[in-house]
Amino acid sequence: MKIVYITQHFPPEIGAAQGRAYDMSSNLSNLGHELHVLTTFPNSKPIKKIFKKEYVNNLTVYRSFRIRDTKTSSIRRLANYLSFMFSSCTSGLLVKKPDVIYATSPQLFQGVTGYFLSKVHRAKFVFEIRDLWVDFAELLGQFKNKKLLQLARKLESFLYKKADHIVVVTHGYKQRLIDLGVQEDKITVIPNGVNPNSLPTFTGTSSIRHQYDLENKFLVLYAGNIGAAQGLGTIITAAQKLKNDPSVVFMFIGEGVEKQKLMEQATSLNLSNILFLDSKRKEELLDYYEAADIGIVSLKKHPLFEITIPSKVFDYMSMSTPILIGVEGEAKDIVEKHNAGFFFEPENADDFVRVLKFAQSQPEKLNDIRSHVKDKLLQSFNREKQAEKLSDTLTNMTNSPQKKLQKKTTSF
């Protein structure tokens, strides 16, 4: 089966979206499908070309123009989305006779590309929902113009209706779509997970504690997006409550719209127990995961987040890092079912401090989590198995036999 996979986020950029897109497309290719990935150039650098075709392992990758997202302007971000939508519509015309157009969100405009190309190529249109983009944008105040919000809702409804099949990452998302009128048998749940061959083996040689003078400290790590949804102001408040406890240190690694505000808050409170570091490449993060005693997963307290599973749950589990989770619903259930960490009430600094100190007092429990959590993760959230499920879904939808390919071996 020939599949066009549309994703604005793809390696060499790092992140949960990039990782899922690369792993899923690669695993589908390993199962015998022919994968053509429509993506753009890394956002970290200005682009010098309008278009580039390359081969990444067994994938044919088409990189097309986009306006760079500075992450400081909503207008600039919208321009980034729209420019990729138009350029990917063009690059998608280069793929001859695909069977499936697979567009992955968030941001609905990738769905527009998917729908357009499915009509041009007379192919099946599959829309993957990794984020309830419009719901979250409204909740976080990113859609202040009600007319724009209504237009976004109409576009969302249009794409749900026109998609031949929809893939979602949580059971809560599935129920949300059913409540919006989408047929249940049109939706397949394929959660996030990890690739078995991507899991590291730690050597016990991390120098992070020595580098930052953290010997004999209980190191609490947050690695990921520092955005409005994460409710990380709670962690700053907790750090203030623990400022006279020399045994605990917090480390934030990443970027996001809230980072500067949190740094200024920590400075104004004269907190010396918090370190803010720039974003790191995945391979650079390994030493930080190994050095950490526990990792934070946090979202604001809202029913919408109870049907969300932050990718950091899988990141920490794959790195054998115990979890301190402040998210209700499915994410909490995963942590508890896999005995992967400790729960605190979202946006409750007092409860965070209570649970953190309890976890600190349980070194045997923390060691037990480190020893077993990776194996438990693979039993439930193995991306190779998830790709098989997706392959079956696509094959049943198209009744198209898989075609074996001669694999290419070019890497990043």
N, C-alpha and C positions, 0 to 999 in steps of 0.2 A: 504494500500500500504506500502511495506517495502522500506525504503529509507536509503541509506548510505550517510551520510553528511560528506564531507572531508574538514577540516579546520585546519590549523596549529595554528590559534589563537583562544583561547577559555578560558573562566573563569577557575580558579580564576584570570588569568591575566586580566588587564583592558585595555580598548581601544575601538575604534569604530568597528574594525573588530571582536573583541571578543563579543561585545554587539550584533551586528547583527547576528552572528552565533548562539549565545545562544537563542536570542529572536525568530529567524526564525525557528530554529529546535524545540524549545519548543512549539511554536504556531502551527506548523505542527502536532506535536504529540497531542496537545489538540484537533485538528480537526479529530483525529482518525487514523493517520498514525503511523507506527512503525518506530522509528528513532534510527539509530545506528551512532554515531558520532566518526569519526576517527580523533584524534588530538594527541598532544604530551604533554610532561610535561612542566610546567611553565619555561620560560627562565631565571627567576630570580635566580634559584638555580641549582646547579649541580644535576644530576639525579642519583638515587641509584638502579633503576630497568630498565630492558629492556622493560618491558611491564606491563600494569596494566589495568584491567577491573573494571569499577565502574558504579554505577547508580546515576544519577543526576536528581532528580525529576522523570520525566517519560522518560528520555533518557538513553540509554545504551552507555556508553562512553568508548572508547578504547584509552588509552594513550600509545604511542610507542616511541622508542628511537630517540633521535636527538643529534647532536653535538651542544653545546651551542653557541649562537650568542653573541659575545662580543660587537657588534656594532661599532667596531673600525677597522675591517679588512674585505675587500670585499671577500677575499678568505675564511675567517672563515664564513662569511654569506652564501656564496655559499655552503660550507660544511654543514651548518645548513639546508639549503633547500634540498640538495640532500639526506642527512641522513634521513630526515623525509619522503621524497618521497619513499625511499626503505623500511623503516620500516612500513609505512602506507600501502604499497602494501601487506605486509605480514599480518598485522592485519586485513586488509579488507577481507582476505580469510576466516576469522573465521565467517563471516556473511553468513548465508545460504539463498540462493535464493532471493536476493533483486530484487525489480522491477526497481529501479532508483538508479544510482550512481550520486550524486550531489557534484561537486567539485567547491570550491570557491577560486578565486584568490584575491589579487595579489600573485605573483610569480607563473610562469607557471607550475612548477613541480608538483603542486597539481593536475593540469589538466592531467599530465602524469599518476599519480596514478588513477585518475578517468577513463581515457580511458582504462588503463590496466584492472582494476577491471570490467569495463563494458563488456569487451571481455570475461574475465574468467567466469563471472556470466551470460553472455548473457542478460544483463540488459540495459536499456536506459541510455545514458550518457548526463548529463546536466552540462554545464560549466557556472559558474557565474563570470562575469567580473566586479569587483568593482574598478579596477584601470587599466588604459592602461599601464601596467608595462613596456613594451619594449619602448614605446614612451617616457614615463617619464624618464626612465633610460638614453636614448639617449639625451634628452633635458638637463638633469642635469649633464651630463658628466660622468655617472656611467658606461657606455659602451664605453671605449676608444679604445678597440680592435675591429676593423671593422669586423674581421672574427667571433668573438663571437657575435657581433650584428647581422650579417647575419644569424648565426645559431639560435639565439633567434627569429628572424623574421620567419624563416622556421618552428620552433616549434610552434610558435603562430598560423601561418597559418594552420598547420597540425591539431591543436586542434580545431580551429574554424570549419574546414571542417568535422572533425570526430564527433563533438558534435551533438547529436540529437536535442538539443535545447540550446539556449544561453540566459542567464538572465543578463541584464546590469542595472546600477543604475542611468543613466541619458539618456535623449533623444539624447544628443550630442554623447554619446558613441554608441548608436544605429546607428546613421547616419555614424559615423566613421567606424563601422563594415560593413555597407552596401556599403560604398565607397571601402572597401577592398574586396568586392565580396560576402559577406555573404547574403543569402536570407533574405528579410525583415520579412517574416512570420515565420522565425526560431528564431526571437529575441523577447523577452518580457522585458519591462522596469518595474522594481520594485525598486524604489528609497530607500534611507535610511529613517529612521523615528524613532519613539519612541513607546515603549509599554505603554499603558495607566496606568497599575498598577505599573510602575516604576517611575512615576512622583512624586516628593517630594512635601510636604506641608511645607512651611517655617514658622518658629515660631517667627521670628523677634528677635532672641536671639543670632545671630552671634557675636562672640567676636573678630573677625579678625581685625577689625579697632582698637580696644583697644590694641590687642596683638602687632600690628606693628606700633602703634602710628599714625594712619591714620584718626583720627577724623577730620572732616571738610575738608577732601581731596576729590577730584574727582578721584576715583580709576578706572584705566583702566586695565583690566585683559586680559592676554593671557594664556589660559590653553590648552596644547596639545603638539604635536610633534614639536620640535625646529629643523627643518630640512632645507635642501637646497631649497626645493620647496616653503617654506613659505615667503621668501623675508623679513625676520624680521629685516634685517639691516636698512630698511626704518624706522622702529619704533625707533631704536636707534638714528638715525639722527633726528627724530622728537622730541625725548626726549632731545636731545642736544639743539634744538631750543626753548624748553620750560624749560630749566634748571633754568631760572630766574623767572619762574611762580610757586610760592609755592603751588598753589591750585591743581596741577595735579601730580599724582603718577602712575607709571607703575609697574605692577606685572606680571612676567613670571613664570608659573608653568609647569614643564615638563622636558623632556630630549631630546637629539637628537644630531646629528653630528655637528650642528652649535652653540650649547650652549656655549661651552668654548670660541669660537671666539667672540661671542656677549658679553660675560662677560668681556673679555679682552678689547674689544672696549669701553665698558661703563666705565671701570676702567681708561683707558688711557685718556678719556674725562672728568674724575672727575665728573661723573654724580651721584648725590645723589638722583635722583628722579626715580630710577629703583630698583626693588627688584627681585632677582632670587631665586626661591624656587625649591626644589626637587619635583619629581613627587609624586602625592598623589593618594590614593585609591579613588574610586568614592564617597564613603560615606564621606570621608574627604573633598572632594571638595565642598560639599554643602554649607558650611559656607563661602567659598570664592566666590562662585557664588552669594550668598545672599548679601555679603558685596560690591560686585563690582557695579559700576555705569554703566559700559558699557564693552562689551567684543569684542576683536579683532578677525576677520577672515581675513586672509591675504594669498595671493599667488603671485608669480611673474607674471609680465605682459607678457603673451604669449597666442596666440590663443588656444593652447591645454588646458589651464586652464579655458577657457571660456565655455568648455563643462564639467567641473568638479564641483561637489557640495561638498565642504568640510563638513565632518561630524560635525564640530564645529558649523555650522549653526543650526543643530538640537539640539546639546548639549545646546547652549545658549538659544534657544527658549524654550526648555523643562524646563529650569531652570528660565524662566521669566527674562532673562538678555537681555537688549537692545544690538543690534549688531552694530559694526562699521566695515563695510565690504569693503575690497579692492580686490574684485574678480568680473570680468565682467561675462556676460552671464547668465546661468541658476541660479547660486547661487544668483546673484544680483536680478534677477527677483523674486525669492522666498522671499527675504527680503522685497522688495518693495511691492509685492502683499499682504503680510501678515502684512504690516506696522510694521515691526519688528526692524527697525533701520535706519542707515545712511550709505551712500556710499561715499568712497573716491577713487581716481584714484590709481590703483596698482602701487607700487614702486615710489610714488610721496609724499615725506615727507612734502612739503609745503601744498599740498592739504589735507593730513592727519591732519596736525595741524589746518587748517582752519575748516574742518568738525568736528574735535574733540571739538574745542572751541564753534562751533555752537551748538553741542549736549549738551555741558555743560550749555549753556545758555537757554536750553529748559527743565527745570525740570518737567513741566506738561506733556510734550510729553513723557519723559522717564517714568513717573509714569503710563501713559496710556498704553505704551508698556508692562510694567510689569503686568498690570491688565488683558490684553486680549490675549497676544501672545501665551500662552500655549494652550488655547482653540482652537485658529485658527490652531495651529500646528496639533492638534489631528484630526481636520476635514480633513486635507489634507494628513498627513503622519502617519497614525495609523498602527503600525506593525501587529496588529491583522487582520485588513482588507487586508493588503499586503500579509499576509500568506494565506488568503482565495484565493486571486488572484493566488498565486503560486500553491496552492493546485489544483485549477481548471486547471491550465496549465499542471501540471504533470499528473493529472487524464485523461485529454483529450489526452495527448500524449501516455499514456500507456493503456487507457481503462480498468484501474484496479480499482475495487471498494475499498473504504476505509474499513479498518478493525478496529473495536473498540478494545481497549487495556485495560488491568487491569493496572492502573497507580501505579508507585512506588513513594515513598515519600522521598527518600534520597536527601539531599541538600548539598551544598558545606560546 
